[in-house]
Amino acid sequence: MTKVPRLTGEPIMHILCKKTGKLVGYLYQWNNGDLQPAWFDGAMTEIRYEPFESAA
C-alpha cells in the first residue's frame, strides 16, 4: 500500500468462482496502483481472475 491517497478506482478484472464459473466480484485498481477485490457476497478462496475481454 502506498502513501498516495486512493482517489479513483476502476475495475480491471472479473473475479470468478473456480467451481461454478459464476461472477463473484471485481478486482479494482486504484489511481495509486493499489489493487482491491470488491466481493458481491463476501470473500472466497477458490477463485480465478479474468480480464474483461476474455470473460464469459
CYANA upper distance limits for C-alpha pairs under 8 A (distance plus 0.5 A):
  1 MET  CA     34 ASP  CA      6.61
  2 THR  CA     32 ASN  CA      7.35
  2 THR  CA     33 GLY  CA      8.40
  2 THR  CA     34 ASP  CA      7.82
  4 VAL  CA     32 ASN  CA      6.39
  5 PRO  CA     32 ASN  CA      7.39
  6 ARG  CA     30 TRP  CA      6.53
  6 ARG  CA     31 ASN  CA      6.67
  6 ARG  CA     32 ASN  CA      6.63
  7 LEU  CA     30 TRP  CA      7.75
  7 LEU  CA     31 ASN  CA      6.88
  8 THR  CA     30 TRP  CA      6.20
  8 THR  CA     31 ASN  CA      6.00
  9 GLY  CA     28 TYR  CA      6.54
  9 GLY  CA     29 GLN  CA      5.90
  9 GLY  CA     30 TRP  CA      4.53
  9 GLY  CA     31 ASN  CA      6.48
 10 GLU  CA     28 TYR  CA      5.75
 10 GLU  CA     29 GLN  CA      6.08
 10 GLU  CA     30 TRP  CA      7.04
 11 PRO  CA     26 TYR  CA      6.52
 11 PRO  CA     27 LEU  CA      6.05
 11 PRO  CA     28 TYR  CA      4.68
 11 PRO  CA     29 GLN  CA      6.85
 12 ILE  CA     26 TYR  CA      7.88
 12 ILE  CA     27 LEU  CA      6.35
 12 ILE  CA     28 TYR  CA      6.18
 12 ILE  CA     29 GLN  CA      7.01
 12 ILE  CA     51 PRO  CA      7.03
 12 ILE  CA     52 PHE  CA      7.51
 13 MET  CA     26 TYR  CA      6.28
 13 MET  CA     27 LEU  CA      5.64
 13 MET  CA     28 TYR  CA      7.80
 13 MET  CA     49 TYR  CA      6.64
 13 MET  CA     50 GLU  CA      5.90
 13 MET  CA     51 PRO  CA      4.96
 13 MET  CA     52 PHE  CA      6.18
 14 HIS  CA     23 LEU  CA      7.29
 14 HIS  CA     24 VAL  CA      8.41
 14 HIS  CA     25 GLY  CA      6.77
 14 HIS  CA     26 TYR  CA      5.21
 14 HIS  CA     27 LEU  CA      6.81
 14 HIS  CA     49 TYR  CA      6.20
 14 HIS  CA     50 GLU  CA      5.72
 14 HIS  CA     51 PRO  CA      6.71
 14 HIS  CA     52 PHE  CA      6.93
 14 HIS  CA     55 ALA  CA      7.70
 15 ILE  CA     23 LEU  CA      6.47
 15 ILE  CA     24 VAL  CA      6.19
 15 ILE  CA     25 GLY  CA      5.44
 15 ILE  CA     26 TYR  CA      5.72
 15 ILE  CA     27 LEU  CA      7.09
 15 ILE  CA     47 ILE  CA      7.06
 15 ILE  CA     48 ARG  CA      6.39
 15 ILE  CA     49 TYR  CA      5.32
 15 ILE  CA     50 GLU  CA      7.13
 16 LEU  CA     21 GLY  CA      5.92
 16 LEU  CA     22 LYS  CA      5.93
 16 LEU  CA     23 LEU  CA      5.08
 16 LEU  CA     24 VAL  CA      6.00
 16 LEU  CA     25 GLY  CA      7.60
 16 LEU  CA     47 ILE  CA      5.99
 16 LEU  CA     48 ARG  CA      5.82
 16 LEU  CA     49 TYR  CA      6.72
 16 LEU  CA     50 GLU  CA      7.97
 17 CYS  CA     21 GLY  CA      5.42
 17 CYS  CA     22 LYS  CA      5.86
 17 CYS  CA     23 LEU  CA      7.05
 17 CYS  CA     24 VAL  CA      6.95
 17 CYS  CA     44 MET  CA      8.43
 17 CYS  CA     46 GLU  CA      6.65
 17 CYS  CA     47 ILE  CA      5.08
 17 CYS  CA     48 ARG  CA      6.95
 18 LYS  CA     46 GLU  CA      6.07
 18 LYS  CA     47 ILE  CA      5.38
 18 LYS  CA     48 ARG  CA      6.48
 19 LYS  CA     46 GLU  CA      7.92
 24 VAL  CA     39 TRP  CA      6.54
 24 VAL  CA     40 PHE  CA      6.14
 24 VAL  CA     41 ASP  CA      7.73
 25 GLY  CA     37 PRO  CA      7.49
 25 GLY  CA     38 ALA  CA      5.91
 25 GLY  CA     39 TRP  CA      4.80
 25 GLY  CA     40 PHE  CA      5.85
 26 TYR  CA     37 PRO  CA      6.34
 26 TYR  CA     38 ALA  CA      5.78
 26 TYR  CA     39 TRP  CA      7.19
 27 LEU  CA     35 LEU  CA      7.35
 27 LEU  CA     36 GLN  CA      6.27
 27 LEU  CA     37 PRO  CA      4.86
 27 LEU  CA     38 ALA  CA      6.64
 28 TYR  CA     35 LEU  CA      6.11
 28 TYR  CA     36 GLN  CA      5.70
 28 TYR  CA     37 PRO  CA      6.51
 28 TYR  CA     38 ALA  CA      7.66
 29 GLN  CA     33 GLY  CA      6.60
 29 GLN  CA     34 ASP  CA      6.27
 29 GLN  CA     35 LEU  CA      5.13
 29 GLN  CA     36 GLN  CA      7.04
 30 TRP  CA     34 ASP  CA      5.78
 30 TRP  CA     35 LEU  CA      6.87
 30 TRP  CA     36 GLN  CA      8.41
 39 TRP  CA     43 ALA  CA      6.40
 50 GLU  CA     54 SER  CA      7.21
 50 GLU  CA     55 ALA  CA      6.21
 51 PRO  CA     55 ALA  CA      6.81
